[in-house]
């Protein structure tokens, strides 16, 4: 299954959740994984979604890291 996270395509397994997409994105981009707990995730329409939300093929999600 392929989803788009912050304008980057990520390949995932069927039945993946938002947290799986974030983990793969952070690993591919070599970002600090400790930031994953601080991000807020939105769907393509700007609605807040939970880390346990299921993903669908070609779904777009956007996450934002709060400024410290």
C-alpha positions, 0 to 999 in steps of 0.5 A: 500500500502506498500513502503520502506523508508530507509530500513524500510517498511511503510504501507500507503493508496493508492494514497499516496505521498512521503510526507505522507511516510516521515511523517509516517516514522518520526512518527514511528521512533519518529524523530523530524518532523521539519527535514522533511523540510530539507531532500532530497528524492531519488528513488531506482536509486538515482534520486531526487524526489519531496515531491508531487510525487505519490508512487507505491506499493513496491516502495523504497525511500531514504532520507538524512538529510543534516549535519549542 
